[in-house]
């Protein structure tokens, strides 16, 4: 399963936006320490999965650009 598929399967858009906001809010207000152990763990897992997704996106984008530079445009 690709990181994209795995992320979409595990996090819907609303949940993702809520977790992103919670991460930012915790970073700005220092609230992270007041969250339960489970909440902190869930935020960290979300962050790690988002990081994996972003890495995959940029890897795919880089590979696609290389492919185009190596002759992908010659098919037009």
PQR file with spaces between the fields and no chain letter, atoms N, CA, C, O and H, PARSE charges and radii, in Angstrom:
ATOM       1  N    UNK     1       0.845   -1.174    0.000 -0.4000 1.5000
ATOM       2  CA   UNK     1       0.000    0.000    0.000 -0.0000 2.0000
ATOM       3  C    UNK     1       0.898    1.247    0.000  0.5500 1.7000
ATOM       4  O    UNK     1       1.875    1.314    0.746 -0.5500 1.4000
ATOM       5  N    UNK     2       0.568    2.203   -0.818 -0.4000 1.5000
ATOM       6  CA   UNK     2       1.361    3.430   -0.895 -0.0000 2.0000
ATOM       7  C    UNK     2       1.106    4.300    0.333  0.5500 1.7000
ATOM       8  O    UNK     2       0.063    4.171    0.973 -0.5500 1.4000
ATOM       9  H    UNK     2      -0.225    2.149   -1.425  0.4000 1.0000
ATOM      10  N    UNK     3       2.054    5.190    0.672 -0.4000 1.5000
ATOM      11  CA   UNK     3       1.823    6.103    1.795 -0.0000 2.0000
ATOM      12  C    UNK     3       0.561    6.943    1.598  0.5500 1.7000
ATOM      13  O    UNK     3      -0.148    7.240    2.560 -0.5500 1.4000
ATOM      14  H    UNK     3       2.902    5.295    0.153  0.4000 1.0000
ATOM      15  N    UNK     4       0.282    7.327    0.343 -0.4000 1.5000
ATOM      16  CA   UNK     4      -0.927    8.105    0.068 -0.0000 2.0000
ATOM      17  C    UNK     4      -2.179    7.310    0.420  0.5500 1.7000
ATOM      18  O    UNK     4      -3.054    7.803    1.132 -0.5500 1.4000
ATOM      19  H    UNK     4       0.858    7.086   -0.438  0.4000 1.0000
ATOM      20  N    UNK     5      -2.260    6.082   -0.079 -0.4000 1.5000
ATOM      21  CA   UNK     5      -3.426    5.234    0.195 -0.0000 2.0000
ATOM      22  C    UNK     5      -3.584    4.977    1.683  0.5500 1.7000
ATOM      23  O    UNK     5      -4.690    5.019    2.222 -0.5500 1.4000
ATOM      24  H    UNK     5      -1.549    5.682   -0.656  0.4000 1.0000
ATOM      25  N    UNK     6      -2.468    4.711    2.337 -0.4000 1.5000
ATOM      26  CA   UNK     6      -2.504    4.437    3.771 -0.0000 2.0000
ATOM      27  C    UNK     6      -2.985    5.655    4.555  0.5500 1.7000
ATOM      28  O    UNK     6      -3.774    5.523    5.491 -0.5500 1.4000
ATOM      29  H    UNK     6      -1.569    4.677    1.899  0.4000 1.0000
ATOM      30  N    UNK     7      -2.508    6.840    4.171 -0.4000 1.5000
ATOM      31  CA   UNK     7      -2.914    8.064    4.862 -0.0000 2.0000
ATOM      32  C    UNK     7      -4.405    8.320    4.669  0.5500 1.7000
ATOM      33  O    UNK     7      -5.119    8.596    5.633 -0.5500 1.4000
ATOM      34  H    UNK     7      -1.868    6.946    3.410  0.4000 1.0000
ATOM      35  N    UNK     8      -4.874    8.228    3.432 -0.4000 1.5000
ATOM      36  CA   UNK     8      -6.286    8.469    3.129 -0.0000 2.0000
ATOM      37  C    UNK     8      -7.178    7.458    3.842  0.5500 1.7000
ATOM      38  O    UNK     8      -8.267    7.801    4.302 -0.5500 1.4000
ATOM      39  H    UNK     8      -4.293    8.004    2.649  0.4000 1.0000
ATOM      40  N    UNK     9      -6.727    6.237    3.932 -0.4000 1.5000
ATOM      41  CA   UNK     9      -7.482    5.198    4.625 -0.0000 2.0000
ATOM      42  C    UNK     9      -7.590    5.489    6.123  0.5500 1.7000
ATOM      43  O    UNK     9      -8.632    5.248    6.730 -0.5500 1.4000
ATOM      44  H    UNK     9      -5.842    5.958    3.558  0.4000 1.0000
ATOM      45  N    UNK    10      -6.519    6.006    6.713 -0.4000 1.5000
ATOM      46  CA   UNK    10      -6.483    6.221    8.160 -0.0000 2.0000
ATOM      47  C    UNK    10      -7.008    7.570    8.625  0.5500 1.7000
ATOM      48  O    UNK    10      -7.464    7.692    9.762 -0.5500 1.4000
ATOM      49  H    UNK    10      -5.672    6.202    6.219  0.4000 1.0000
ATOM      50  N    UNK    11      -6.953    8.585    7.769 -0.4000 1.5000
ATOM      51  CA   UNK    11      -7.334    9.942    8.184 -0.0000 2.0000
ATOM      52  C    UNK    11      -8.229   10.586    7.131  0.5500 1.7000
ATOM      53  O    UNK    11      -7.831   10.733    5.975 -0.5500 1.4000
ATOM      54  H    UNK    11      -6.583    8.486    6.846  0.4000 1.0000
ATOM      55  N    UNK    12      -9.443   10.971    7.536 -0.4000 1.5000
ATOM      56  CA   UNK    12     -10.275   11.720    6.597 -0.0000 2.0000
ATOM      57  C    UNK    12      -9.882   13.202    6.664  0.5500 1.7000
ATOM      58  O    UNK    12      -9.064   13.589    7.498 -0.5500 1.4000
ATOM      59  H    UNK    12      -9.766   10.852    8.475  0.4000 1.0000
ATOM      60  N    UNK    13     -10.455   14.017    5.800 -0.4000 1.5000
ATOM      61  CA   UNK    13     -10.049   15.418    5.700 -0.0000 2.0000
ATOM      62  C    UNK    13     -10.312   16.190    6.989  0.5500 1.7000
ATOM      63  O    UNK    13      -9.456   16.949    7.444 -0.5500 1.4000
ATOM      64  H    UNK    13     -11.120   13.702    5.123  0.4000 1.0000
ATOM      65  N    UNK    14     -11.482   16.002    7.574 -0.4000 1.5000
ATOM      66  CA   UNK    14     -11.830   16.738    8.792 -0.0000 2.0000
ATOM      67  C    UNK    14     -10.878   16.369    9.927  0.5500 1.7000
ATOM      68  O    UNK    14     -10.359   17.244   10.618 -0.5500 1.4000
ATOM      69  H    UNK    14     -12.177   15.386    7.204  0.4000 1.0000
ATOM      70  N    UNK    15     -10.656   15.082   10.113 -0.4000 1.5000
ATOM      71  CA   UNK    15      -9.747   14.593   11.151 -0.0000 2.0000
ATOM      72  C    UNK    15      -8.346   15.154   10.930  0.5500 1.7000
ATOM      73  O    UNK    15      -7.695   15.590   11.880 -0.5500 1.4000
ATOM      74  H    UNK    15     -11.078   14.371    9.551  0.4000 1.0000
ATOM      75  N    UNK    16      -7.886   15.147    9.699 -0.4000 1.5000
ATOM      76  CA   UNK    16      -6.546   15.647    9.379 -0.0000 2.0000
ATOM      77  C    UNK    16      -6.413   17.121    9.717  0.5500 1.7000
ATOM      78  O    UNK    16      -5.416   17.542   10.303 -0.5500 1.4000
ATOM      79  H    UNK    16      -8.415   14.793    8.927  0.4000 1.0000
ATOM      80  N    UNK    17      -7.410   17.901    9.352 -0.4000 1.5000
ATOM      81  CA   UNK    17      -7.365   19.337    9.645 -0.0000 2.0000
ATOM      82  C    UNK    17      -7.387   19.593   11.153  0.5500 1.7000
ATOM      83  O    UNK    17      -6.682   20.474   11.645 -0.5500 1.4000
ATOM      84  H    UNK    17      -8.221   17.559    8.876  0.4000 1.0000
ATOM      85  N    UNK    18      -8.191   18.829   11.880 -0.4000 1.5000
ATOM      86  CA   UNK    18      -8.241   18.972   13.338 -0.0000 2.0000
ATOM      87  C    UNK    18      -6.886   18.650   13.958  0.5500 1.7000
ATOM      88  O    UNK    18      -6.420   19.359   14.849 -0.5500 1.4000
ATOM      89  H    UNK    18      -8.763   18.113   11.481  0.4000 1.0000
ATOM      90  N    UNK    19      -6.256   17.578   13.484 -0.4000 1.5000
ATOM      91  CA   UNK    19      -4.960   17.185   14.041 -0.0000 2.0000
ATOM      92  C    UNK    19      -3.866   18.187   13.679  0.5500 1.7000
ATOM      93  O    UNK    19      -3.001   18.479   14.504 -0.5500 1.4000
ATOM      94  H    UNK    19      -6.634   17.001   12.760  0.4000 1.0000
ATOM      95  N    UNK    20      -3.896   18.714   12.463 -0.4000 1.5000
ATOM      96  CA   UNK    20      -2.921   19.743   12.098 -0.0000 2.0000
ATOM      97  C    UNK    20      -3.070   20.960   13.003  0.5500 1.7000
ATOM      98  O    UNK    20      -2.081   21.513   13.484 -0.5500 1.4000
ATOM      99  H    UNK    20      -4.599   18.477   11.793  0.4000 1.0000
ATOM     100  N    UNK    21      -4.320   21.375   13.230 -0.4000 1.5000
ATOM     101  CA   UNK    21      -4.554   22.527   14.092 -0.0000 2.0000
ATOM     102  C    UNK    21      -4.087   22.229   15.516  0.5500 1.7000
ATOM     103  O    UNK    21      -3.488   23.091   16.159 -0.5500 1.4000
ATOM     104  H    UNK    21      -5.123   20.926   12.840  0.4000 1.0000
ATOM     105  N    UNK    22      -4.349   21.038   16.006 -0.4000 1.5000
ATOM     106  CA   UNK    22      -3.946   20.675   17.360 -0.0000 2.0000
ATOM     107  C    UNK    22      -2.421   20.697   17.493  0.5500 1.7000
ATOM     108  O    UNK    22      -1.897   21.139   18.515 -0.5500 1.4000
ATOM     109  H    UNK    22      -4.836   20.339   15.483  0.4000 1.0000
ATOM     110  N    UNK    23      -1.714   20.226   16.476 -0.4000 1.5000
ATOM     111  CA   UNK    23      -0.247   20.251   16.511 -0.0000 2.0000
ATOM     112  C    UNK    23       0.261   21.691   16.582  0.5500 1.7000
ATOM     113  O    UNK    23       1.135   22.005   17.390 -0.5500 1.4000
ATOM     114  H    UNK    23      -2.140   19.867   15.646  0.4000 1.0000
ATOM     115  N    UNK    24      -0.285   22.555   15.742 -0.4000 1.5000
ATOM     116  CA   UNK    24       0.138   23.959   15.740 -0.0000 2.0000
ATOM     117  C    UNK    24      -0.207   24.616   17.069  0.5500 1.7000
ATOM     118  O    UNK    24       0.620   25.316   17.653 -0.5500 1.4000
ATOM     119  H    UNK    24      -0.995   22.300   15.086  0.4000 1.0000
ATOM     120  N    UNK    25      -1.421   24.393   17.545 -0.4000 1.5000
ATOM     121  CA   UNK    25      -1.853   24.990   18.811 -0.0000 2.0000
ATOM     122  C    UNK    25      -0.950   24.550   19.961  0.5500 1.7000
ATOM     123  O    UNK    25      -0.562   25.364   20.799 -0.5500 1.4000
ATOM     124  H    UNK    25      -2.093   23.824   17.071  0.4000 1.0000
ATOM     125  N    UNK    26      -0.618   23.266   19.997 -0.4000 1.5000
ATOM     126  CA   UNK    26       0.265   22.747   21.049 -0.0000 2.0000
ATOM     127  C    UNK    26       1.649   23.378   20.968  0.5500 1.7000
ATOM     128  O    UNK    26       2.256   23.698   21.990 -0.5500 1.4000
ATOM     129  H    UNK    26      -0.933   22.605   19.316  0.4000 1.0000
ATOM     130  N    UNK    27       2.142   23.554   19.749 -0.4000 1.5000
ATOM     131  CA   UNK    27       3.469   24.144   19.571 -0.0000 2.0000
ATOM     132  C    UNK    27       3.495   25.600   20.023  0.5500 1.7000
ATOM     133  O    UNK    27       4.473   26.055   20.616 -0.5500 1.4000
ATOM     134  H    UNK    27       1.650   23.295   18.918  0.4000 1.0000
ATOM     135  N    UNK    28       2.421   26.327   19.741 -0.4000 1.5000
ATOM     136  CA   UNK    28       2.377   27.749   20.065 -0.0000 2.0000
ATOM     137  C    UNK    28       2.072   27.984   21.543  0.5500 1.7000
ATOM     138  O    UNK    28       2.665   28.865   22.166 -0.5500 1.4000
ATOM     139  H    UNK    28       1.627   25.958   19.259  0.4000 1.0000
ATOM     140  N    UNK    29       1.162   27.212   22.097 -0.4000 1.5000
ATOM     141  CA   UNK    29       0.715   27.460   23.474 -0.0000 2.0000
ATOM     142  C    UNK    29       1.434   26.622   24.521  0.5500 1.7000
ATOM     143  O    UNK    29       1.315   26.892   25.716 -0.5500 1.4000
ATOM     144  H    UNK    29       0.681   26.497   21.591  0.4000 1.0000
ATOM     145  N    UNK    30       2.172   25.619   24.093 -0.4000 1.5000
ATOM     146  CA   UNK    30       2.833   24.733   25.049 -0.0000 2.0000
ATOM     147  C    UNK    30       1.889   23.726   25.672  0.5500 1.7000
ATOM     148  O    UNK    30       2.193   23.157   26.720 -0.5500 1.4000
ATOM     149  H    UNK    30       2.270   25.400   23.123  0.4000 1.0000
ATOM     150  N    UNK    31       0.763   23.502   25.050 -0.4000 1.5000
ATOM     151  CA   UNK    31      -0.293   22.633   25.569 -0.0000 2.0000
ATOM     152  C    UNK    31       0.043   21.145   25.487  0.5500 1.7000
ATOM     153  O    UNK    31      -0.633   20.333   26.118 -0.5500 1.4000
ATOM     154  H    UNK    31       0.516   23.964   24.198  0.4000 1.0000
ATOM     155  N    UNK    32       1.058   20.774   24.734 -0.4000 1.5000
ATOM     156  CA   UNK    32       1.354   19.362   24.479 -0.0000 2.0000
ATOM     157  C    UNK    32       1.473   18.553   25.767  0.5500 1.7000
ATOM     158  O    UNK    32       0.962   17.436   25.846 -0.5500 1.4000
ATOM     159  H    UNK    32       1.608   21.434   24.221  0.4000 1.0000
ATOM     160  N    UNK    33       2.137   19.104   26.767 -0.4000 1.5000
ATOM     161  CA   UNK    33       2.339   18.394   28.028 -0.0000 2.0000
ATOM     162  C    UNK    33       1.065   18.138   28.801  0.5500 1.7000
ATOM     163  O    UNK    33       1.020   17.239   29.640 -0.5500 1.4000
ATOM     164  H    UNK    33       2.553   20.011   26.702  0.4000 1.0000
ATOM     165  N    UNK    34       0.024   18.915   28.532 -0.4000 1.5000
ATOM     166  CA   UNK    34      -1.236   18.731   29.260 -0.0000 2.0000
ATOM     167  C    UNK    34      -2.158   17.710   28.595  0.5500 1.7000
ATOM     168  O    UNK    34      -3.197   17.357   29.152 -0.5500 1.4000
ATOM     169  H    UNK    34       0.060   19.646   27.850  0.4000 1.0000
ATOM     170  N    UNK    35      -1.783   17.238   27.411 -0.4000 1.5000
ATOM     171  CA   UNK    35      -2.580   16.211   26.740 -0.0000 2.0000
ATOM     172  C    UNK    35      -2.335   14.862   27.405  0.5500 1.7000
ATOM     173  O    UNK    35      -1.295   14.640   28.025 -0.5500 1.4000
ATOM     174  H    UNK    35      -0.939   17.525   26.958  0.4000 1.0000
ATOM     175  N    UNK    36      -3.301   13.972   27.266 -0.4000 1.5000
ATOM     176  CA   UNK    36      -3.117   12.622   27.799 -0.0000 2.0000
ATOM     177  C    UNK    36      -2.037   11.906   26.993  0.5500 1.7000
ATOM     178  O    UNK    36      -1.700   12.314   25.881 -0.5500 1.4000
ATOM     179  H    UNK    36      -4.145   14.152   26.762  0.4000 1.0000
ATOM     180  N    UNK    37      -1.511   10.852   27.560 -0.4000 1.5000
ATOM     181  CA   UNK    37      -0.481   10.071   26.864 -0.0000 2.0000
ATOM     182  C    UNK    37      -1.009    9.560   25.522  0.5500 1.7000
ATOM     183  O    UNK    37      -0.287    9.565   24.524 -0.5500 1.4000
ATOM     184  H    UNK    37      -1.785   10.520   28.463  0.4000 1.0000
ATOM     185  N    UNK    38      -2.270    9.118   25.501 -0.4000 1.5000
ATOM     186  CA   UNK    38      -2.884    8.615   24.264 -0.0000 2.0000
ATOM     187  C    UNK    38      -2.984    9.729   23.223  0.5500 1.7000
ATOM     188  O    UNK    38      -2.670    9.514   22.052 -0.5500 1.4000
ATOM     189  H    UNK    38      -2.856    9.114   26.312  0.4000 1.0000
ATOM     190  N    UNK    39      -3.421   10.923   23.645 -0.4000 1.5000
ATOM     191  CA   UNK    39      -3.542   12.040   22.714 -0.0000 2.0000
ATOM     192  C    UNK    39      -2.178   12.430   22.142  0.5500 1.7000
ATOM     193  O    UNK    39      -2.058   12.694   20.945 -0.5500 1.4000
ATOM     194  H    UNK    39      -3.676   11.098   24.596  0.4000 1.0000
ATOM     195  N    UNK    40      -1.161   12.467   22.987 -0.4000 1.5000
ATOM     196  CA   UNK    40       0.190   12.793   22.512 -0.0000 2.0000
ATOM     197  C    UNK    40       0.668   11.748   21.513  0.5500 1.7000
ATOM     198  O    UNK    40       1.252   12.081   20.481 -0.5500 1.4000
ATOM     199  H    UNK    40      -1.259   12.252   23.959  0.4000 1.0000
ATOM     200  N    UNK    41       0.416   10.491   21.825 -0.4000 1.5000
ATOM     201  CA   UNK    41       0.817    9.403   20.934 -0.0000 2.0000
ATOM     202  C    UNK    41       0.102    9.508   19.590  0.5500 1.7000
ATOM     203  O    UNK    41       0.725    9.337   18.542 -0.5500 1.4000
ATOM     204  H    UNK    41      -0.058   10.220   22.663  0.4000 1.0000
ATOM     205  N    UNK    42      -1.191    9.786   19.615 -0.4000 1.5000
ATOM     206  CA   UNK    42      -1.966    9.920   18.374 -0.0000 2.0000
ATOM     207  C    UNK    42      -1.449   11.077   17.524  0.5500 1.7000
ATOM     208  O    UNK    42      -1.363   10.959   16.301 -0.5500 1.4000
ATOM     209  H    UNK    42      -1.697    9.925   20.467  0.4000 1.0000
ATOM     210  N    UNK    43      -1.103   12.196   18.165 -0.4000 1.5000
ATOM     211  CA   UNK    43      -0.558   13.330   17.422 -0.0000 2.0000
ATOM     212  C    UNK    43       0.782   12.983   16.781  0.5500 1.7000
ATOM     213  O    UNK    43       1.043   13.354   15.636 -0.5500 1.4000
ATOM     214  H    UNK    43      -1.173   12.291   19.158  0.4000 1.0000
ATOM     215  N    UNK    44       1.617   12.281   17.510 -0.4000 1.5000
ATOM     216  CA   UNK    44       2.926   11.902   16.976 -0.0000 2.0000
ATOM     217  C    UNK    44       2.791   10.917   15.815  0.5500 1.7000
ATOM     218  O    UNK    44       3.506   11.030   14.818 -0.5500 1.4000
ATOM     219  H    UNK    44       1.405   11.979   18.439  0.4000 1.0000
ATOM     220  N    UNK    45       1.887    9.964   15.940 -0.4000 1.5000
ATOM     221  CA   UNK    45       1.659    9.004   14.854 -0.0000 2.0000
ATOM     222  C    UNK    45       1.125    9.728   13.617  0.5500 1.7000
ATOM     223  O    UNK    45       1.554    9.456   12.495 -0.5500 1.4000
ATOM     224  H    UNK    45       1.307    9.872   16.749  0.4000 1.0000
ATOM     225  N    UNK    46       0.187   10.653   13.832 -0.4000 1.5000
ATOM     226  CA   UNK    46      -0.340   11.442   12.718 -0.0000 2.0000
ATOM     227  C    UNK    46       0.792   12.205   12.036  0.5500 1.7000
ATOM     228  O    UNK    46       0.897   12.200   10.810 -0.5500 1.4000
ATOM     229  H    UNK    46      -0.161   10.875   14.743  0.4000 1.0000
ATOM     230  N    UNK    47       1.638   12.861   12.829 -0.4000 1.5000
ATOM     231  CA   UNK    47       2.753   13.623   12.270 -0.0000 2.0000
ATOM     232  C    UNK    47       3.686   12.715   11.467  0.5500 1.7000
ATOM     233  O    UNK    47       4.094   13.069   10.361 -0.5500 1.4000
ATOM     234  H    UNK    47       1.552   12.865   13.825  0.4000 1.0000
ATOM     235  N    UNK    48       4.020   11.559   12.010 -0.4000 1.5000
ATOM     236  CA   UNK    48       4.912   10.625   11.311 -0.0000 2.0000
ATOM     237  C    UNK    48       4.298   10.150    9.995  0.5500 1.7000
ATOM     238  O    UNK    48       4.997   10.035    8.988 -0.5500 1.4000
ATOM     239  H    UNK    48       3.689   11.271   12.909  0.4000 1.0000
ATOM     240  N    UNK    49       2.998    9.874   10.003 -0.4000 1.5000
ATOM     241  CA   UNK    49       2.330    9.444    8.770 -0.0000 2.0000
ATOM     242  C    UNK    49       2.265   10.576    7.750  0.5500 1.7000
ATOM     243  O    UNK    49       2.425   10.345    6.552 -0.5500 1.4000
ATOM     244  H    UNK    49       2.430    9.967   10.822  0.4000 1.0000
ATOM     245  N    UNK    50       2.033   11.784    8.220 -0.4000 1.5000
ATOM     246  CA   UNK    50       2.019   12.941    7.328 -0.0000 2.0000
ATOM     247  C    UNK    50       3.410   13.171    6.733  0.5500 1.7000
ATOM     248  O    UNK    50       3.538   13.486    5.550 -0.5500 1.4000
ATOM     249  H    UNK    50       1.903   11.971    9.193  0.4000 1.0000
ATOM     250  N    UNK    51       4.439   13.014    7.545 -0.4000 1.5000
ATOM     251  CA   UNK    51       5.811   13.156    7.068 -0.0000 2.0000
ATOM     252  C    UNK    51       6.122   12.122    5.984  0.5500 1.7000
ATOM     253  O    UNK    51       6.743   12.449    4.973 -0.5500 1.4000
ATOM     254  H    UNK    51       4.336   12.758    8.506  0.4000 1.0000
ATOM     255  N    UNK    52       5.693   10.882    6.194 -0.4000 1.5000
ATOM     256  CA   UNK    52       5.894    9.823    5.200 -0.0000 2.0000
ATOM     257  C    UNK    52       5.162   10.159    3.906  0.5500 1.7000
ATOM     258  O    UNK    52       5.698    9.968    2.814 -0.5500 1.4000
ATOM     259  H    UNK    52       5.188   10.616    7.015  0.4000 1.0000
ATOM     260  N    UNK    53       3.943   10.658    4.033 -0.4000 1.5000
ATOM     261  CA   UNK    53       3.159   11.050    2.863 -0.0000 2.0000
ATOM     262  C    UNK    53       3.858   12.159    2.087  0.5500 1.7000
ATOM     263  O    UNK    53       3.972   12.083    0.864 -0.5500 1.4000
ATOM     264  H    UNK    53       3.508   10.813    4.920  0.4000 1.0000
ATOM     265  N    UNK    54       4.325   13.184    2.784 -0.4000 1.5000
ATOM     266  CA   UNK    54       5.008   14.289    2.113 -0.0000 2.0000
ATOM     267  C    UNK    54       6.284   13.819    1.420  0.5500 1.7000
ATOM     268  O    UNK    54       6.574   14.244    0.301 -0.5500 1.4000
ATOM     269  H    UNK    54       4.233   13.246    3.778  0.4000 1.0000
ATOM     270  N    UNK    55       7.036   12.957    2.066 -0.4000 1.5000
ATOM     271  CA   UNK    55       8.249   12.412    1.449 -0.0000 2.0000
ATOM     272  C    UNK    55       7.915   11.675    0.161  0.5500 1.7000
ATOM     273  O    UNK    55       8.615   11.811   -0.843 -0.5500 1.4000
ATOM     274  H    UNK    55       6.800   12.612    2.974  0.4000 1.0000
ATOM     275  N    UNK    56       6.847   10.899    0.196 -0.4000 1.5000
ATOM     276  CA   UNK    56       6.439   10.141   -0.981 -0.0000 2.0000
ATOM     277  C    UNK    56       5.991   11.072   -2.108  0.5500 1.7000
ATOM     278  O    UNK    56       6.301   10.834   -3.275 -0.5500 1.4000
ATOM     279  H    UNK    56       6.278   10.789    1.011  0.4000 1.0000
ATOM     280  N    UNK    57       5.271   12.119   -1.758 -0.4000 1.5000
ATOM     281  CA   UNK    57       4.816   13.089   -2.763 -0.0000 2.0000
ATOM     282  C    UNK    57       6.014   13.730   -3.454  0.5500 1.7000
ATOM     283  O    UNK    57       6.060   13.801   -4.682 -0.5500 1.4000
ATOM     284  H    UNK    57       5.020   12.313   -0.810  0.4000 1.0000
ATOM     285  N    UNK    58       6.981   14.195   -2.669 -0.4000 1.5000
ATOM     286  CA   UNK    58       8.138   14.859   -3.260 -0.0000 2.0000
ATOM     287  C    UNK    58       9.029   13.888   -4.022  0.5500 1.7000
ATOM     288  O    UNK    58       9.631   14.261   -5.028 -0.5500 1.4000
ATOM     289  H    UNK    58       6.943   14.137   -1.672  0.4000 1.0000
ATOM     290  N    UNK    59       9.117   12.662   -3.560 -0.4000 1.5000
ATOM     291  CA   UNK    59       9.879   11.638   -4.289 -0.0000 2.0000
ATOM     292  C    UNK    59       9.220   11.386   -5.645  0.5500 1.7000
ATOM     293  O    UNK    59       9.898   11.340   -6.670 -0.5500 1.4000
ATOM     294  H    UNK    59       8.628   12.359   -2.743  0.4000 1.0000
ATOM     295  N    UNK    60       7.902   11.224   -5.645 -0.4000 1.5000
ATOM     296  CA   UNK    60       7.167   10.992   -6.886 -0.0000 2.0000
ATOM     297  C    UNK    60       7.323   12.185   -7.832  0.5500 1.7000
ATOM     298  O    UNK    60       7.545   12.006   -9.029 -0.5500 1.4000
ATOM     299  H    UNK    60       7.350   11.262   -4.812  0.4000 1.0000
ATOM     300  N    UNK    61       7.207   13.400   -7.294 -0.4000 1.5000
ATOM     301  CA   UNK    61       7.333   14.608   -8.103 -0.0000 2.0000
ATOM     302  C    UNK    61       8.721   14.702   -8.721  0.5500 1.7000
ATOM     303  O    UNK    61       8.864   15.029   -9.899 -0.5500 1.4000
ATOM     304  H    UNK    61       7.027   13.546   -6.321  0.4000 1.0000
ATOM     305  N    UNK    62       9.740   14.414   -7.922 -0.4000 1.5000
ATOM     306  CA   UNK    62      11.117   14.455   -8.419 -0.0000 2.0000
ATOM     307  C    UNK    62      11.333   13.422   -9.521  0.5500 1.7000
ATOM     308  O    UNK    62      11.966   13.720  -10.533 -0.5500 1.4000
ATOM     309  H    UNK    62       9.625   14.149   -6.965  0.4000 1.0000
ATOM     310  N    UNK    63      10.814   12.219   -9.332 -0.4000 1.5000
ATOM     311  CA   UNK    63      10.952   11.169  -10.345 -0.0000 2.0000
ATOM     312  C    UNK    63      10.214   11.539  -11.626  0.5500 1.7000
ATOM     313  O    UNK    63      10.705   11.272  -12.722 -0.5500 1.4000
ATOM     314  H    UNK    63      10.299   11.977   -8.510  0.4000 1.0000
ATOM     315  N    UNK    64       9.037   12.152  -11.495 -0.4000 1.5000
ATOM     316  CA   UNK    64       8.267   12.558  -12.670 -0.0000 2.0000
ATOM     317  C    UNK    64       9.005   13.646  -13.445  0.5500 1.7000
ATOM     318  O    UNK    64       9.033   13.628  -14.676 -0.5500 1.4000
ATOM     319  H    UNK    64       8.638   12.368  -10.604  0.4000 1.0000
ATOM     320  N    UNK    65       9.607   14.600  -12.717 -0.4000 1.5000
ATOM     321  CA   UNK    65      10.362   15.662  -13.386 -0.0000 2.0000
ATOM     322  C    UNK    65      11.575   15.094  -14.115  0.5500 1.7000
ATOM     323  O    UNK    65      11.873   15.511  -15.234 -0.5500 1.4000
ATOM     324  H    UNK    65       9.584   14.614  -11.717  0.4000 1.0000
ATOM     325  N    UNK    66      12.276   14.149  -13.496 -0.4000 1.5000
ATOM     326  CA   UNK    66      13.422   13.507  -14.146 -0.0000 2.0000
ATOM     327  C    UNK    66      12.985   12.795  -15.414  0.5500 1.7000
ATOM     328  O    UNK    66      13.655   12.879  -16.443 -0.5500 1.4000
ATOM     329  H    UNK    66      12.033   13.810  -12.587  0.4000 1.0000
ATOM     330  N    UNK    67      11.872   12.100  -15.340 -0.4000 1.5000
ATOM     331  CA   UNK    67      11.360   11.362  -16.488 -0.0000 2.0000
ATOM     332  C    UNK    67      11.047   12.311  -17.638  0.5500 1.7000
ATOM     333  O    UNK    67      11.348   12.012  -18.794 -0.5500 1.4000
ATOM     334  H    UNK    67      11.328   12.032  -14.504  0.4000 1.0000
ATOM     335  N    UNK    68      10.440   13.460  -17.321 -0.4000 1.5000
ATOM     336  CA   UNK    68      10.127   14.437  -18.364 -0.0000 2.0000
ATOM     337  C    UNK    68      11.400   14.999  -18.976  0.5500 1.7000
ATOM     338  O    UNK    68      11.479   15.177  -20.192 -0.5500 1.4000
ATOM     339  H    UNK    68      10.196   13.703  -16.382  0.4000 1.0000
ATOM     340  N    UNK    69      12.395   15.281  -18.145 -0.4000 1.5000
ATOM     341  CA   UNK    69      13.656   15.835  -18.644 -0.0000 2.0000
ATOM     342  C    UNK    69      14.392   14.835  -19.527  0.5500 1.7000
ATOM     343  O    UNK    69      15.153   15.223  -20.413 -0.5500 1.4000
ATOM     344  H    UNK    69      12.331   15.136  -17.158  0.4000 1.0000
ATOM     345  N    UNK    70      14.165   13.557  -19.283 -0.4000 1.5000
ATOM     346  CA   UNK    70      14.852   12.519  -20.054 -0.0000 2.0000
ATOM     347  C    UNK    70      14.109   12.156  -21.334  0.5500 1.7000
ATOM     348  O    UNK    70      14.472   11.185  -21.999 -0.5500 1.4000
ATOM     349  H    UNK    70      13.547   13.242  -18.563  0.4000 1.0000
ATOM     350  N    UNK    71      13.085   12.911  -21.689 -0.4000 1.5000
ATOM     351  CA   UNK    71      12.426   12.651  -22.955 -0.0000 2.0000
ATOM     352  C    UNK    71      10.937   12.460  -22.876  0.5500 1.7000
ATOM     353  O    UNK    71      10.315   12.044  -23.853 -0.5500 1.4000
ATOM     354  H    UNK    71      12.790   13.700  -21.149  0.4000 1.0000
ATOM     355  N    UNK    72      10.357   12.748  -21.753 -0.4000 1.5000
ATOM     356  CA   UNK    72       8.921   12.586  -21.598 -0.0000 2.0000
ATOM     357  C    UNK    72       8.120   13.492  -22.506  0.5500 1.7000
ATOM     358  O    UNK    72       7.007   13.144  -22.899 -0.5500 1.4000
ATOM     359  H    UNK    72      10.862   13.086  -20.959  0.4000 1.0000
ATOM     360  N    UNK    73       8.670   14.661  -22.852 -0.4000 1.5000
ATOM     361  CA   UNK    73       7.954   15.602  -23.704 -0.0000 2.0000
ATOM     362  C    UNK    73       8.018   15.223  -25.176  0.5500 1.7000
ATOM     363  O    UNK    73       7.278   15.792  -25.978 -0.5500 1.4000
ATOM     364  H    UNK    73       9.575   14.944  -22.533  0.4000 1.0000
ATOM     365  N    UNK    74       8.860   14.298  -25.552 -0.4000 1.5000
ATOM     366  CA   UNK    74       9.021   13.954  -26.967 -0.0000 2.0000
ATOM     367  C    UNK    74       7.846   13.170  -27.524  0.5500 1.7000
ATOM     368  O    UNK    74       7.778   12.940  -28.731 -0.5500 1.4000
ATOM     369  H    UNK    74       9.461   13.836  -24.900  0.4000 1.0000
ATOM     370  N    UNK    75       6.917   12.755  -26.666 -0.4000 1.5000
ATOM     371  CA   UNK    75       5.753   11.994  -27.127 -0.0000 2.0000
ATOM     372  C    UNK    75       4.632   12.897  -27.619  0.5500 1.7000
ATOM     373  O    UNK    75       3.650   12.397  -28.167 -0.5500 1.4000
ATOM     374  H    UNK    75       6.972   12.942  -25.686  0.4000 1.0000
ATOM     375  N    UNK    76       4.743   14.188  -27.446 -0.4000 1.5000
ATOM     376  CA   UNK    76       3.671   15.110  -27.815 -0.0000 2.0000
ATOM     377  C    UNK    76       3.614   15.325  -29.302  0.5500 1.7000
ATOM     378  O    UNK    76       2.766   16.076  -29.785 -0.5500 1.4000
ATOM     379  H    UNK    76       5.541   14.594  -27.001  0.4000 1.0000
